[in-house]
């Protein structure tokens, strides 16, 4: 169910981006995507760390704290982080996107505060199977419908943001109604139980998240809003792979405390490769046509950036990080993510001067691949778990050859 939710969430983002691209000007799309970047930078480091720390807790220390308490804690944290963005925007906006102001930031902050808690609900068990399925369908169709209605009912970007606020608020209210009411949340005890596992994960999330968002940060600071929109629409990972990878990694964390679950992890990751990689190859071939059809002619050249990001799928279905999280080796993840950040910065800056915007995307690909390679070496040296126990080497090599060949063929056929 977690994988279904992640898939629907990723597809919902794509559908809404189509509506936004067809409704707003290229500059307004750039502003919207800059707002999304600001929201990500204000929430990714604590939201991911808290969720994984909650799921990875091995000692039962969290048993005294219900999942509903954790949800309310998440809601409070979301509002606090967005409040900090609004209060400190004169400092944070120049730092994040190189702008003194962004239109619609107040509306966006409200949307982000509502939507972040909604995203974790299926993972912490506050929704039963029926409601978890319904919320998955809701995040699939809700954003695009909200954007379309908001645009036609309001004024351009502000109308889209109002529509998204309504969508997020309805979803959050739905989750809250389905959750057991908590009369008292002891934040001190909750943080005390989470802190030993969470703080290294938070540090890992900061450096890993910065590595993943460095591309956007660099483009936002060096180029116009229109160029940022062009790059951002290309800089998207394949939603099926992202959803499956995030879902499998999350659900396997509690089981990977011992080596007994390695066989299951390998089998499930191999099965996901058979499902996802042929689709990645097909989309890679057709990406210029698809971008023109869905987003418009202005976004056609974004396909080359998108194709580079599709190659990230080769690293996303290998899960050495899940083993380290399950065994509380989160400090190691932090150090590795720092190395990933350094590699991404250096590679992106060098390749930007050689290949332009596409070079930035290649820098990210190099950094992602380096991170997974380092993690696999560490898992082997620390736990004697060879890479062949994490992934089927033959299957992975076959699909790697397929995707690289497809990438080259697509560039040759369309001349992008």
C-alpha angles and dihedrals in degrees: 000000000000090000091049090052093049091048093050091046092052093046090047090056091052094048091050091048089056090054091047093048091050093046108039133054119257090255093051090049087054091052091049092050091048089054089051090052091052091050091050093049091051096049113023098080097055102028096056093040094050094048095048092043089053092050097042097050104127103181101063090245090134095054091092089058115070123221088246090060089051090051092053090047088053092051091053092048091050093053092046093051093048090047089055090051091054095043094045100036093117087065102028100048095056088046096047104036107003092248131121092215142003122207115240096020093135093053091044093051090055091050092049092049090055099042103047095067090046091060095060098046098094092049099055098047101248090128124060121226096271095048092041089057092048093049089051091056089046094056088046099056102016102077097050093045090047092049093048094048092042093051094050093043099043142030113291112274096010090052092052090050092049089052091051091049090055091047093050094044093052091048094048092047089051091054093045092051090052092049127087110257114249116207095189132026114195099205093181094057092042092053091044090056094046101038103081093058099027104055096063088044089052091052089047090049091051096053095037091046092049089051090052094046098040091094092057093042092052094048092045092054098042104036142044127271090257092053090047090054091048092051096041093054089054096042095077128123121224105276096216092054093044092050096045093044095048093044096047093044092051098047093044096053095084090048100047096073086102133034092247091087095053093089091053091048092051093047094048094045090050091050090051090052090056090050101042110030099062087052090050090053092049093049090046091057094047100037098109091052092044094049092050093047098046105030104022138254092291090068098046094102089053086077093081091056090045091052091054090051090049088064087065086076088079090068099037099072094056113088116194089133091063091059092051093047092048090052094045094247089138096136088065090055090054094054091046091050090053088055090049091052092050092048092049094049094048096042094045094049092048095045093044089066091048105039104013119222091351089060090061090056091050089052089058091049091053091049094049092049091048092052094053092046092052092047093051091051091050093048090050094049095043102039103015089241108149121211089249089066090056100043138015101251096202095049092046094049092049092052092044090056090047095051096043091049090047091050092054093045093050092052091049096045098049099027094227 
